[in-house]
Amino acid sequence: MLEGVLPYAESNKSTAPASAKNTLGKDDFMKLMIAQLSNQNPLNPMDGQEFSAQLAQFSALEQMTNVNTNIMKLIQSQQAATNSSMINMIGKQVDVQGNTVAHANGETHNLSYSLANEADTVRVEVYDAIGTLVRSVTGTGGKGNNTAVWDGKDASGNSVPEGNYTFQVKAIGPAGNSVDAATFTKGTVSEVLFENGNTYAIVNGAKISAENISRVSL
């Protein structure tokens, strides 16, 4: 083999740098079009329709690039507004979609829920962390938002230990049918967390996103 000449198999190896781009932007497109015009055959110049089509493609590419830029700016603006509104919630009480109750000694809890339709009977069941039924209390049965009060005691009247509890709503309508219920919990926003481009309110030790907060009050 001659010195300085590589075998065929080796000469076919790609020499493209690892950082080579996989996509073309509008600047690359323009450079390619100018190079094409500069190197065209003078005896066989580019057809006018073909040139117009390439100009239209370039225009469309530029518009898409501008749209993407404006969308990114809009997303950043919305994120900044969300961050500001979440910060203003610190120290305020919020209603959150969910069924978790953080209980401390001596506390009484309003267990909030919303009924899809009116119900004749509503039973709200409170469970401990391992799923054992602790207490069953009676709730109101009006269509929409309702509240049942749990005094923090078990069925025997004893105060339950501190910790996290959950509750379920079982509502029965006039015809004996089950009525759908959505549960809510109340808590105070203790801090705001910014994580991976998302914003969360910390309520009862849990991360809550803005869309899961249904009400804010002092």
JOGI-V171790 format. One record per residue. RES is the residue in one letter. PHI is phi in radians with two decimals (* if undefined). PSI is psi in whole degrees, -180 to 180 (* if undefined). D_FIRST is the distance of its C-alpha to the first C-alpha in Angstrom with 2 decimals. Layout:
BEGIN
res=RES phi=PHI psi=PSI d_first=D_FIRST
res=RES phi=PHI psi=PSI d_first=D_FIRST
END
This chain:
BEGIN
res=M phi=* psi=136 d_first=0.00
res=L phi=-1.19 psi=145 d_first=3.82
res=E phi=-1.11 psi=133 d_first=6.45
res=G phi=1.54 psi=-5 d_first=8.66
res=V phi=-1.85 psi=124 d_first=7.03
res=L phi=-1.53 psi=152 d_first=8.08
res=P phi=-1.05 psi=159 d_first=8.06
res=Y phi=-1.02 psi=-42 d_first=11.17
res=A phi=-1.09 psi=-37 d_first=13.49
res=E phi=-1.35 psi=-35 d_first=13.09
res=S phi=-1.20 psi=-18 d_first=13.46
res=N phi=-1.45 psi=-6 d_first=16.68
res=K phi=-1.13 psi=143 d_first=18.33
res=S phi=-1.19 psi=136 d_first=21.52
res=T phi=-1.90 psi=10 d_first=21.78
res=A phi=-1.17 psi=135 d_first=25.55
res=P phi=-1.12 psi=153 d_first=27.57
res=A phi=-1.09 psi=-24 d_first=29.69
res=S phi=-1.60 psi=8 d_first=32.77
res=A phi=-1.03 psi=141 d_first=32.14
res=K phi=-1.35 psi=146 d_first=35.39
res=N phi=-1.66 psi=-13 d_first=35.96
res=T phi=-2.24 psi=157 d_first=38.94
res=L phi=-1.88 psi=133 d_first=39.90
res=G phi=-1.65 psi=-177 d_first=43.06
res=K phi=-1.18 psi=-32 d_first=45.28
res=D phi=-1.16 psi=-40 d_first=43.64
res=D phi=-1.13 psi=-41 d_first=40.20
res=F phi=-1.08 psi=-43 d_first=41.85
res=M phi=-1.14 psi=-41 d_first=43.46
res=K phi=-1.09 psi=-41 d_first=40.25
res=L phi=-1.12 psi=-41 d_first=38.54
res=M phi=-1.18 psi=-40 d_first=41.56
res=I phi=-1.14 psi=-42 d_first=41.70
res=A phi=-1.09 psi=-38 d_first=38.00
res=Q phi=-1.13 psi=-41 d_first=38.67
res=L phi=-1.18 psi=-39 d_first=41.67
res=S phi=-1.21 psi=-29 d_first=39.92
res=N phi=-1.90 psi=14 d_first=37.05
res=Q phi=-1.27 psi=157 d_first=39.11
res=N phi=-1.29 psi=119 d_first=39.30
res=P phi=-1.04 psi=-29 d_first=42.45
res=L phi=-1.42 psi=-13 d_first=43.14
res=N phi=-2.49 psi=67 d_first=42.98
res=P phi=-1.15 psi=165 d_first=44.21
res=M phi=-1.10 psi=138 d_first=44.60
res=D phi=-1.13 psi=141 d_first=47.61
res=G phi=-1.04 psi=-39 d_first=50.57
res=Q phi=-1.15 psi=-39 d_first=51.11
res=E phi=-1.14 psi=-41 d_first=47.52
res=F phi=-1.13 psi=-41 d_first=47.81
res=S phi=-1.11 psi=-39 d_first=51.12
res=A phi=-1.13 psi=-40 d_first=49.65
res=Q phi=-1.18 psi=-38 d_first=46.90
res=L phi=-1.09 psi=-39 d_first=49.60
res=A phi=-1.13 psi=-39 d_first=51.64
res=Q phi=-1.12 psi=-41 d_first=48.72
res=F phi=-1.11 psi=-42 d_first=48.25
res=S phi=-1.08 psi=-43 d_first=52.00
res=A phi=-1.13 psi=-40 d_first=52.06
res=L phi=-1.11 psi=-42 d_first=49.17
res=E phi=-1.12 psi=-42 d_first=50.99
res=Q phi=-1.10 psi=-42 d_first=54.22
res=M phi=-1.10 psi=-40 d_first=52.60
res=T phi=-1.09 psi=-43 d_first=51.10
res=N phi=-1.15 psi=-39 d_first=54.57
res=V phi=-1.08 psi=-45 d_first=56.24
res=N phi=-1.07 psi=-41 d_first=53.93
res=T phi=-1.10 psi=-45 d_first=54.67
res=N phi=-1.15 psi=-37 d_first=58.41
res=I phi=-1.12 psi=-42 d_first=58.32
res=M phi=-1.09 psi=-40 d_first=56.65
res=K phi=-1.12 psi=-40 d_first=59.36
res=L phi=-1.14 psi=-43 d_first=62.04
res=I phi=-1.08 psi=-43 d_first=60.73
res=Q phi=-1.11 psi=-38 d_first=60.70
res=S phi=-1.16 psi=-43 d_first=64.23
res=Q phi=-1.13 psi=-38 d_first=65.49
res=Q phi=-1.12 psi=-41 d_first=63.94
res=A phi=-1.11 psi=-40 d_first=65.71
res=A phi=-1.14 psi=-41 d_first=68.99
res=T phi=-1.11 psi=-43 d_first=68.59
res=N phi=-1.06 psi=-43 d_first=67.92
res=S phi=-1.13 psi=-44 d_first=71.02
res=S phi=-1.17 psi=-36 d_first=73.26
res=M phi=-1.19 psi=-38 d_first=72.12
res=I phi=-1.08 psi=-37 d_first=72.85
res=N phi=-1.18 psi=-13 d_first=76.35
res=M phi=-1.42 psi=-13 d_first=76.93
res=I phi=-1.02 psi=128 d_first=76.87
res=G phi=1.54 psi=-5 d_first=80.28
res=K phi=-1.76 psi=156 d_first=81.35
res=Q phi=-1.55 psi=138 d_first=82.13
res=V phi=-2.28 psi=153 d_first=80.03
res=D phi=-1.73 psi=130 d_first=80.21
res=V phi=-2.17 psi=137 d_first=76.95
res=Q phi=-1.11 psi=127 d_first=76.02
res=G phi=2.61 psi=180 d_first=75.96
res=N phi=-2.37 psi=27 d_first=78.33
res=T phi=-1.71 psi=137 d_first=77.73
res=V phi=-2.18 psi=122 d_first=80.61
res=A phi=-1.59 psi=108 d_first=80.19
res=H phi=-1.74 psi=134 d_first=83.54
res=A phi=-2.08 psi=156 d_first=85.16
res=N phi=-0.95 psi=131 d_first=88.52
res=G phi=1.47 psi=-1 d_first=91.50
res=E phi=-1.48 psi=147 d_first=89.58
res=T phi=-1.98 psi=141 d_first=90.66
res=H phi=-2.11 psi=137 d_first=88.11
res=N phi=-1.61 psi=113 d_first=88.40
res=L phi=-1.60 psi=110 d_first=86.20
res=S phi=-1.70 psi=145 d_first=85.34
res=Y phi=-2.75 psi=162 d_first=84.38
res=S phi=-2.21 psi=131 d_first=84.59
res=L phi=-1.76 psi=138 d_first=86.02
res=A phi=-1.21 psi=-31 d_first=84.99
res=N phi=-2.55 psi=170 d_first=88.60
res=E phi=-1.15 psi=147 d_first=91.96
res=A phi=-2.26 psi=144 d_first=92.44
res=D phi=-1.34 psi=-40 d_first=95.65
res=T phi=-2.30 psi=140 d_first=94.32
res=V phi=-2.33 psi=124 d_first=91.49
res=R phi=-2.09 psi=126 d_first=90.48
res=V phi=-1.89 psi=118 d_first=87.99
res=E phi=-1.82 psi=132 d_first=86.53
res=V phi=-1.86 psi=132 d_first=85.10
res=Y phi=-2.13 psi=150 d_first=82.58
res=D phi=-1.47 psi=-173 d_first=81.31
res=A phi=-1.15 psi=-22 d_first=77.68
res=I phi=-1.77 psi=8 d_first=77.51
res=G phi=1.54 psi=15 d_first=79.08
res=T phi=-1.50 psi=133 d_first=82.64
res=L phi=-1.14 psi=125 d_first=85.39
res=V phi=-1.76 psi=-42 d_first=87.32
res=R phi=-2.79 psi=147 d_first=89.76
res=S phi=-2.15 psi=124 d_first=90.67
res=V phi=-2.13 psi=158 d_first=92.43
res=T phi=-1.58 psi=136 d_first=93.95
res=G phi=-2.03 psi=170 d_first=92.49
res=T phi=-1.43 psi=157 d_first=93.78
res=G phi=-2.07 psi=24 d_first=92.90
res=G phi=-1.29 psi=151 d_first=92.86
res=K phi=-1.15 psi=133 d_first=90.10
res=G phi=1.78 psi=-149 d_first=87.59
res=N phi=-1.32 psi=137 d_first=87.42
res=N phi=-2.48 psi=168 d_first=89.43
res=T phi=-2.51 psi=138 d_first=89.78
res=A phi=-2.09 psi=144 d_first=90.82
res=V phi=-1.79 psi=128 d_first=91.85
res=W phi=-2.01 psi=125 d_first=90.68
res=D phi=-1.48 psi=8 d_first=92.59
res=G phi=1.40 psi=19 d_first=89.93
res=K phi=-2.13 psi=161 d_first=91.89
res=D phi=-1.53 psi=-174 d_first=91.40
res=A phi=-1.12 psi=-21 d_first=93.74
res=S phi=-1.61 psi=0 d_first=96.07
res=G phi=1.55 psi=9 d_first=96.47
res=N phi=-1.60 psi=142 d_first=94.36
res=S phi=-1.16 psi=136 d_first=91.96
res=V phi=-1.51 psi=157 d_first=88.35
res=P phi=-1.15 psi=159 d_first=85.77
res=E phi=-1.14 psi=151 d_first=83.59
res=G phi=2.59 psi=-174 d_first=80.25
res=N phi=-1.62 psi=134 d_first=78.60
res=Y phi=-2.21 psi=161 d_first=80.41
res=T phi=-2.19 psi=162 d_first=79.77
res=F phi=-2.43 psi=152 d_first=82.21
res=Q phi=-2.23 psi=147 d_first=82.41
res=V phi=-1.94 psi=127 d_first=84.84
res=K phi=-2.06 psi=107 d_first=86.52
res=A phi=-2.03 psi=137 d_first=88.61
res=I phi=-2.08 psi=130 d_first=90.74
res=G phi=-1.46 psi=177 d_first=92.07
res=P phi=-1.02 psi=-31 d_first=95.53
res=A phi=-1.60 psi=10 d_first=94.44
res=G phi=1.46 psi=7 d_first=92.96
res=N phi=-1.54 psi=156 d_first=89.41
res=S phi=-1.32 psi=143 d_first=86.82
res=V phi=-1.93 psi=129 d_first=86.27
res=D phi=-1.14 psi=139 d_first=82.83
res=A phi=-2.35 psi=135 d_first=82.72
res=A phi=-1.86 psi=133 d_first=80.17
res=T phi=-1.76 psi=151 d_first=80.49
res=F phi=-2.38 psi=151 d_first=80.27
res=T phi=-2.19 psi=155 d_first=80.48
res=K phi=-1.90 psi=150 d_first=81.75
res=G phi=-3.01 psi=168 d_first=80.41
res=T phi=-1.80 psi=134 d_first=80.00
res=V phi=-1.28 psi=114 d_first=76.72
res=S phi=-1.57 psi=-30 d_first=75.99
res=E phi=-2.85 psi=171 d_first=72.71
res=V phi=-2.13 psi=135 d_first=69.90
res=L phi=-2.04 psi=131 d_first=66.28
res=F phi=-1.85 psi=118 d_first=63.23
res=E phi=-2.51 psi=121 d_first=60.28
res=N phi=0.92 psi=42 d_first=56.97
res=G phi=1.40 psi=1 d_first=58.49
res=N phi=-1.95 psi=156 d_first=61.61
res=T phi=-2.08 psi=132 d_first=65.12
res=Y phi=-2.25 psi=144 d_first=67.44
res=A phi=-1.66 psi=136 d_first=71.04
res=I phi=-1.61 psi=112 d_first=71.83
res=V phi=-2.20 psi=122 d_first=74.97
res=N phi=0.94 psi=35 d_first=76.41
res=G phi=1.43 psi=0 d_first=73.12
res=A phi=-1.89 psi=148 d_first=71.10
res=K phi=-1.44 psi=123 d_first=68.59
res=I phi=-2.14 psi=127 d_first=70.08
res=S phi=-1.42 psi=161 d_first=68.38
res=A phi=-1.05 psi=-38 d_first=70.50
res=E phi=-1.20 psi=-14 d_first=70.76
res=N phi=-1.64 psi=1 d_first=72.44
res=I phi=-1.70 psi=119 d_first=75.23
res=S phi=-1.75 psi=-18 d_first=78.18
res=R phi=-2.74 psi=143 d_first=80.79
res=V phi=-2.22 psi=133 d_first=81.16
res=S phi=-2.50 psi=162 d_first=84.51
res=L phi=-1.27 psi=* d_first=85.92
END
